Amino acid sequence: MIRSLCRQKLFCRLEDFTSCCRLRTTAAHFSTLSSTYHARQAATQRIDDAYKASREGGGPDRVNRQHFKGKLTARERLSALVDEGTFLEAGGLVQHHCTDFGMTTQVYPGDGVVTGSGLVNGRPVFLFSQDFTVLGGSLSQAHASKICKVMDRALDAGAPIVGLNDSGGARIQEGVLSLAGYADVFQRNVDASGVVPQISLIMGPCAGGAVYSPALTDLTFMVQKTSHMFLTGPNVVKTVTREEVTQEELGGSLTHMTKSGNVHGAWPSELAALSAVRDVLGYFPSSAAQGAPPSWPSLDPPDRDCPALDVLVPTNAELPYDMKMVLSQVVDDGEVFELMGSWAKNIIVGFARVGGRSVGVVANQPAVLAGCLDIDSSTKAARFVRMCDSFNIPLLTFVDVPGFLPGVAQEHGGIIRHGAKLLYAYAEATVPKITVITRKAYGGAYDVMASKHLRADANFAWPTAEIAVMGAKGAVEIIYNAGDDLEAKTREYEDKFANPLVAAQHGYIDEVISPRTTRARVNRELQLLQSKTRTRTHFRKHGNIPL
């Protein structure tokens, strides 16, 4: 009995001791949990504050100044460009490490550029957007490294790169480090060339070395009135050459669209320009490795007759007409996304669709300089042809060309070299090439404009097409003496060459077609050629285009 009571008391004491230990352990555990929770909350708040500072850019005052100029902020631009809610930022907390010239007091998370990825019409795109509210969007070593990283990711993923430029140039406080940053970006531009589409949109100042990154990309767009691009600004120009010029006159969108040919398009507002970027991306594949660009459905019947084409083109070779009217009849819904429309107007280049398939259109414009090829038009078309070939976009060429523009200025300006660029581009291109001669194709320009001799896949001519060394009158004056019946000889020459029969008999024209059937025939050829492959038989590192 006594032993039993003792055991019972001992057991109760042990139970009390165990309960006490449990209480102490539980209290300690709760204390640890509470401490961990508060520490984590503090750390999270610190990170949240850093990200908030990054999102605020240069602060409310500078954002307001940006809006006052009619410009969006870097993040607002990205939101307008990508599909809603798809932007994923990378590198939002990166900051510079410069300690010179008081830069330790001017540290901003993100360092003046927002980088990341998003979707445009459901397809992935990598982006960077310079933030002018942060140190004028100036490029530092850290700023450049963010751009380089997003470009490297785009190459690895096989997706386009879109850069929104709004920067005062190199951050001079960092000296050679900022210059090195530019060179790193330029190297990525070259690495990505022909691999993934690159599009630059100038949305503010772009000066000095900064201009070379857009120049290396496939397409460069500008915003009218608010964007400027030049190597040296008005003050430097005045100091060196004593010329007085405004920013707009020196490097505004109108200057580049009409005089320099440095940009492919300009729009009246930032939203319009961003919308244009969204549209033009649809004509490209995500990368060259992907093959042809994706097709887009259209309600426009691919075999639709175009009766207007029977009367649009005058039979008199000396009468002008607007080639854009011809193009609008042939392509889907009459829509052509024209590039460089205000420079070298004697040739038209742009994107369109036929049967839902993306095509690159090149066409002589008889309404300007009679459609002659000259220095600027050759350069414009050659660059476009090579871009299409890089990204597997078929080429559709409409020909009405009297030859190369004669003149001392053209010869001294290097028309031989520049004309050879277009010849080289067409000859080198391995994408499907379809050519339609609407009226005339004279001289060397006939050869250059995607002729059968440059391995075009399908060459068509309308019944009234003329394919000859030159026009009948000029040819007769060279062949015959002044005393001969030149009028009769001219008619004789026209009877022989003012039609496509001779070229067709030699196989240089695949088919003489009725103008109204042009759309249907082009669509059928694109269907047949969609799996075209052509490989070069001789090894070469790269060709030596006459630049």
LINPEKA-V234133 format. One line per field, one symbol per residue. phi: phi as a letter, one per 30 degrees, with the letter a starting at -180 (. if undefined). psi: psi as a letter, one per 30 degrees, with the letter a starting at -180 (. if undefined). burial: b if it has 9 or more other ideal C-beta (glycine too) atoms within 8 Angstrom, else e. A space follows every 50 residues. Layout:
phi=???
psi=???
burial=???
This chain:
phi=.dddddddddddddddddddddddddddddddeddddddddddddddedd ddddddidjedddddddddicddedddddddceeicdbdbidcdbdbdcc hiddcbcbejhiacblbacbhicdbcbbbdcddchiidccddeddddddd dddddddibdcbcccabdjddddchddddddedddeddeddddicbdbbc bdbadbbidedddeddddbbcbcdiccbbadbdeddedddcidcadeddd bddddddccdidbcabbdbddddddddedddddcddadddjddddcdbdd edcddbedddbdcddddccdacdddddddcdehicbddchdcbhddbcbl cabbiicdbccbbdcddbhhiedbeddddeddddddddddciceccccca bdkdddkddddddjedddddddeddddddcdebbbbcdbbbciddedddh dddciddbccbdecdcbadadedddddddcddddddddddddddddcdac dddddcidcdaccdedceddddddddddcdcebbcddcdadadcddd
psi=eeeeeeeeeeeeeeeeeeeeeeeeeeeeeeeeeeeeeeeeeeeeeeeeee eeeeffbgleeeeeeeeefgklleeeeeefelkkgfkjkkgfgkllgkgl hgffgikkkfhgkklalakjhgkkkklkjkjffjhggkjleeeeeeeeee eeeeeefhllkkkjkikfakjfffbfeeeeeeeeeeeeeeefkfekkkkk jjgakjlbffffeefflekkllkkefkkjlekleeeeeeefgkkkleeee gleeefffefgflflklfleeeeeeeeeeffffllelfffallkkkkkfj kfgklifffffejkfjffklljfeeeeffelkggkkikkhfgkhffkkkl kakjgfkklkkkkkjffjgggkkaeeeeeeeeeeeeeeeeghjlkjkkki kfakklleeeeffheeeeefeeeeeeefkglkjkkjjedkjkafeeeeih lffghkekklklfgkkjlelleeeeefeellfflieeeeeeeeeeefhlg eeeefggfkekjlkefgeeeeeeeeeeegfgkkkkkfkkkelliki.
burial=eeeeeeeeeeeeeeeeeeeeeeeeeeeeeeeeeeeeeeeeeeeeeebeeb bebbebbbeeebbebbbeeebbbbbebbbbbbbeeebeebbbbbbbebee eebeeeebbbbbbbbbbbbbeebbbbbbbbbbbbbebbbbbbbbbbbbbb bbbbbeebbbbbbbbbbebbbeebeebbbbbbebbbebbebbbebbbbbb bbbbbbbeebbbbbebbebbbbbbebbbbbeebbeebbeeeeeeeebbeb bbbbbbbeeebebebbbeebebbbebbbebbbbbbbbbeeebbebeebee ebeeebeebeebbeeebeeebbbbbbbbbbbbeebbbebbbebbebbbbb bbbbbbbbbbbbbbbbeeeebbbbbbbbbbbbbbbbbbbbbbbbbbbbbb bbbbbeeeebeeeebeebbbbbbbbbebbebbbbbbbbbbbbbebbbbbb bbebebbbbbbbebbbbbeebbeebbeeeeeeeeebeebbeebbeebbbb ebbbeeebbeebbebbbbbbbbbebbeebbebeeeeeeeeeeeeeee
